[in-house]
């Protein structure tokens, strides 16, 4: 559970729009993610705020196709 708490804390960002998207995603999906999905999510959270928001909103594309399934989940949240 401590790992999920760290992830939730890492979801607190500097952009309100991104905070809202990540909070909604956390409520809907975080507790049910597989360990592999959690790793993908943590990797996406390493991106800077503007880049992550642009990816979620479809204004930019991922260089790493392996993260696309998690990005798609974020986009649907």
C-alpha positions in Angstrom: 0.0 0.0 0.0 2.9 2.4 0.7 3.9 2.1 -3.0 0.4 3.3 -4.0 0.6 6.2 -1.6 3.9 7.3 -3.2 2.3 7.0 -6.6 -0.6 9.1 -5.5 1.8 11.7 -4.1 3.8 11.8 -7.3 0.5 12.5 -9.2 0.3 15.9 -7.5 1.6 18.1 -10.3 2.0 21.8 -11.1 -0.8 21.9 -13.7 -4.4 21.9 -12.5 -5.7 20.1 -15.7 -3.1 17.4 -15.2 -4.0 17.1 -11.5 -7.7 16.6 -12.4 -6.9 13.9 -15.0 -4.6 12.0 -12.7 -6.9 12.2 -9.7 -9.8 10.8 -11.8 -7.5 8.0 -13.1 -6.4 7.2 -9.6 -9.9 6.9 -8.3 -11.0 4.7 -11.3 -7.9 2.5 -11.9 -5.0 2.7 -9.5 -6.0 0.0 -7.0 -6.6 -2.5 -9.8 -3.5 -2.0 -11.9 -1.2 -5.0 -12.4 2.5 -4.7 -11.4 3.4 -4.2 -15.0 0.9 -1.5 -15.5 2.1 0.3 -12.3 5.6 0.3 -13.7 4.3 1.9 -16.9 2.3 4.4 -15.0 5.3 5.4 -12.9 7.4 5.7 -16.0 4.8 8.1 -17.5 4.9 10.1 -14.2 8.6 10.7 -14.7 7.8 12.9 -17.7 7.5 16.7 -17.1 4.1 18.1 -16.6 3.6 19.8 -20.0 4.8 16.8 -22.0 2.6 14.4 -20.0 -0.4 16.6 -20.5 0.3 17.0 -24.2 0.5 13.2 -24.5 -2.8 12.7 -22.6 -4.6 15.3 -24.7 -3.2 13.9 -28.0 -1.1 16.9 -28.8 2.1 14.9 -28.8 3.0 11.2 -29.4 5.0 8.7 -27.4 8.4 7.6 -28.5 8.1 4.4 -26.5 5.3 2.2 -27.9 5.4 0.0 -24.7 3.8 2.8 -22.7 0.9 3.3 -25.2 -1.6 1.0 -23.4 -1.2 3.0 -20.1 -1.4 6.3 -22.0 -4.6 5.0 -23.6 -6.0 4.3 -20.1 -5.1 7.8 -19.0 -6.7 9.3 -22.1 -10.0 7.4 -21.4 -10.2 8.4 -17.7 
